[in-house]
């Protein structure tokens, strides 16, 4: 899993003007790479409970979400596309990770993502 996260994930960042045109090749490529990384996130968190939780959280949240996915989400104009991306990321996260949290708090690895959702 670690090798996949470190070597297989690549989401290019293009200027906003380039990716606003959804029919452009760059925009389509960036979107395919984003959704591929979301699928990898989904697969990584499936190992929760089998592999040590801290390893799964490190790979899934610290490396995949914060290093790759969040940059793309932050550069996506607010609207249905942004909402869909955030929703899909949230649906990947195991509910078990949030059971012991106090109201209004989140996992440290999710702080930036959480702040984006609040905005």
Beta strands, then each sheet from edge to edge (+ up, - down):
end
